[in-house]
Amino acid sequence: MVLKLIWRVFDVLCYVAALAVFVWGFFRINTTAGIFALGVALLILGLLSEMVAQKQGGGD
């Protein structure tokens, strides 16, 4: 039970870290690409958080 919870948290942390590196890479290309990548990353995180909330019964 505890191991499953730790694995779930670790999985989410790895996903967020991957998005951060993705955005950082686009900022290395140029600022416009970085801002666009940041917007896409936030959109993806927002959609995923809504899906998790609905799956747990917390969403409307």
C-alpha positions as CSV (number, residue, x, y, z in Angstrom):
1,M,0.0,0.0,0.0
2,V,2.7,2.5,1.0
3,L,4.9,1.4,-1.9
4,K,2.1,2.0,-4.4
5,L,1.6,5.5,-3.0
6,I,5.3,6.3,-3.2
7,W,5.4,5.0,-6.8
8,R,2.5,7.2,-7.8
9,V,4.1,10.3,-6.3
10,F,7.5,9.4,-7.9
11,D,5.7,8.9,-11.3
12,V,4.1,12.4,-11.0
13,L,7.4,14.0,-10.0
14,C,9.2,12.4,-13.0
15,Y,6.5,13.6,-15.3
16,V,6.7,17.2,-14.0
17,A,10.5,17.1,-14.2
18,A,10.3,16.0,-17.8
19,L,8.0,18.8,-18.7
20,A,10.4,21.3,-16.9
21,V,13.3,20.0,-19.0
22,F,11.2,20.2,-22.1
23,V,10.3,23.9,-21.4
24,W,13.9,24.7,-20.5
25,G,15.1,23.3,-23.8
26,F,12.8,25.5,-25.7
27,F,13.9,28.5,-23.7
28,R,17.4,27.7,-24.8
29,I,16.3,27.9,-28.4
30,N,14.7,31.3,-27.9
31,T,12.2,33.1,-25.6
32,T,9.2,32.9,-27.9
33,A,9.5,29.1,-28.2
34,G,10.0,28.9,-24.5
35,I,6.9,30.9,-23.7
36,F,4.9,28.7,-26.2
37,A,6.3,25.5,-24.7
38,L,5.4,26.8,-21.2
39,G,1.8,27.4,-22.2
40,V,1.5,23.9,-23.7
41,A,3.0,22.4,-20.6
42,L,0.6,24.2,-18.3
43,L,-2.3,23.3,-20.5
44,I,-1.3,19.6,-20.3
45,L,-0.8,19.7,-16.5
46,G,-4.2,21.4,-16.1
47,L,-6.0,18.8,-18.2
48,L,-4.3,16.0,-16.4
49,S,-5.2,17.5,-13.0
50,E,-8.9,17.8,-14.1
51,M,-8.8,14.1,-15.2
52,V,-7.4,13.0,-11.9
53,A,-10.0,15.0,-10.0
54,Q,-12.9,13.5,-12.0
55,K,-11.5,10.0,-11.6
56,Q,-11.4,10.5,-7.8
57,G,-14.9,11.8,-7.7
58,G,-13.9,15.3,-6.7
59,G,-14.8,17.1,-10.0
60,D,-18.2,18.3,-11.2
